[in-house]
Amino acid sequence: MDYAIQTKGLSLLYQRKLALDDMTLDLPRGGVHAIVGANGAGKSSLFRVLLGFESPTAGSAAVLGCDSGALTPALRGRIGFVNEEHSLPGWLRVSDVTAMQRKQYPRWHQARFEEVLGNFNVLPGQQIAQLSRGERAGVSLALALAQSPELMILDEPTLGLDVVAKRAFLESLMFTATDNDATVVYCSHQMEEIERVADNLVIIERGRLRHMSAPDEFCERVRVWVAEFPFKTPDLAALPGLLEVQQIDGLTHLTVFDQPEEFGARLKLMGARSVQSMSTTLERAVNGFLRRGHASAKRAA
Ligand SMILES: Nc1ncnc2c1ncn2[C@@H]1O[C@H](COP(=O)(O)OP(=O)(O)OP(=O)(O)O)[C@@H](O)[C@H]1O
């Protein structure tokens, strides 16, 4: 299979902090891959290694079939990158940056640039430093999409965008992925966005790959059981697949992963008077999944 991104046993140690821990990840070419994880899970670190800004401490990383430590200028030209800082030279005008990029990228798509930028009230004569945060985001997204890259890597690109701009951006992103056969790799904390655009969901936790599947498939494997325990709620910690327990209006809500229907019978054996299972949203499923390993959950325990 042809992979856009491939890592093998990838580790990255910053001083004494292990940001990536023996991560093996294969992302096939095409489609939108969403990477999610708690704060500090290693998403940006993964991108930094993939783009050759950091060298792995162990293992390897390849992008479009090339070792990430040896990306040539020609290969970099096939990769678009947008990060949350939207770092563009502040002293230049929007029109200057656009002219520079148009010259640099042979597959420059002027109509796409104008379409994406048209969602923002940006004047070509404005200096980058004069733009609002969201407008700067709009400019860097328009520049990146107009490069018609084979691979787009986006680190929380919609942070700070208003609802309309966010929607416009996501539409452009999906259009890029389908129209251009491009691969989009995108990290975000916003599940409703991911639900809308992602073909593949990649969950990382403490620098390790924890799960990869289509978002729908992941959601189907997570269920919420609502149980009524008329007497004392038993100790539920040892239940298999348990992600999260919440007490809501006197009922016990259990978010569980990969459990058969018999899970309900098990709750009854533990004293539940009634049990009911429900499907859940991607947001709740991912949150439940991540909560187990989250620093705050560990502190609460
Ligand atoms: N330059 C650095 N020096 C030391 N530690 C770092 C450095 N950059 C990141 N880290 C640590 O590496 C870990 C992974 O950080 P990273 O920025 O990759 O996380 P992230 O998943 O992108 O998080 P967030 O969602 O908060 O942006 C964190 O524990 C962070 O504190």
The ligand as an SDF file (V2000), in Angstrom:
LIG
                    3D

 31 33  0  0  0  0  0  0  0  0999 V2000
   10.3980   22.0000   23.2710 N   0  0  0  0  0  0  0  0  0  0  0  0
    9.9970   21.1790   24.2360 C   0  0  0  0  0  0  0  0  0  0  0  0
   10.7950   20.9010   25.2910 N   0  0  0  0  0  0  0  0  0  0  0  0
   10.4010   20.0610   26.2650 C   0  0  0  0  0  0  0  0  0  0  0  0
    9.2020   19.4030   26.2790 N   0  0  0  0  0  0  0  0  0  0  0  0
    8.3740   19.6480   25.2420 C   0  0  0  0  0  0  0  0  0  0  0  0
    8.7170   20.5470   24.1770 C   0  0  0  0  0  0  0  0  0  0  0  0
    7.6860   20.5670   23.3050 N   0  0  0  0  0  0  0  0  0  0  0  0
    6.7320   19.7340   23.8010 C   0  0  0  0  0  0  0  0  0  0  0  0
    7.1490   19.1940   24.9720 N   0  0  0  0  0  0  0  0  0  0  0  0
    6.4020   18.2070   25.7840 C   0  0  0  0  0  0  0  0  0  0  0  0
    6.1300   17.0880   24.9520 O   0  0  0  0  0  0  0  0  0  0  0  0
    4.8170   16.5950   25.1840 C   0  0  0  0  0  0  0  0  0  0  0  0
    4.0310   16.5840   23.8820 C   0  0  0  0  0  0  0  0  0  0  0  0
    3.7950   17.9310   23.4920 O   0  0  0  0  0  0  0  0  0  0  0  0
    3.0060   18.3080   22.1550 P   0  0  0  0  0  0  0  0  0  0  0  0
    3.1480   19.7820   21.9530 O   0  0  0  0  0  0  0  0  0  0  0  0
    3.4400   17.4130   21.0810 O   0  0  0  0  0  0  0  0  0  0  0  0
    1.5150   17.9280   22.5890 O   0  0  0  0  0  0  0  0  0  0  0  0
    0.1220   18.1540   21.8360 P   0  0  0  0  0  0  0  0  0  0  0  0
   -0.5420   16.8270   21.7480 O   0  0  0  0  0  0  0  0  0  0  0  0
    0.3290   18.8830   20.5620 O   0  0  0  0  0  0  0  0  0  0  0  0
   -0.6450   19.0340   22.8970 O   0  0  0  0  0  0  0  0  0  0  0  0
   -1.7620   20.2120   22.7770 P   0  0  0  0  0  0  0  0  0  0  0  0
   -3.0580   19.5470   22.4380 O   0  0  0  0  0  0  0  0  0  0  0  0
   -1.7690   20.7680   24.1580 O   0  0  0  0  0  0  0  0  0  0  0  0
   -1.2890   21.1900   21.7410 O   0  0  0  0  0  0  0  0  0  0  0  0
    4.2190   17.4740   26.2700 C   0  0  0  0  0  0  0  0  0  0  0  0
    4.3280   16.7990   27.4910 O   0  0  0  0  0  0  0  0  0  0  0  0
    5.0680   18.7320   26.2410 C   0  0  0  0  0  0  0  0  0  0  0  0
    5.1720   19.2780   27.5660 O   0  0  0  0  0  0  0  0  0  0  0  0
  1  2  1  0
  2  3  1  0
  2  7  2  0
  3  4  2  0
  4  5  1  0
  5  6  2  0
  6  7  1  0
  6 10  1  0
  7  8  1  0
  8  9  2  0
  9 10  1  0
 10 11  1  0
 11 12  1  0
 11 30  1  0
 12 13  1  0
 13 14  1  0
 13 28  1  0
 14 15  1  0
 15 16  1  0
 16 17  2  0
 16 18  1  0
 16 19  1  0
 19 20  1  0
 20 21  2  0
 20 22  1  0
 20 23  1  0
 23 24  1  0
 24 25  2  0
 24 26  1  0
 24 27  1  0
 28 29  1  0
 28 30  1  0
 30 31  1  0
M  END
$$$$
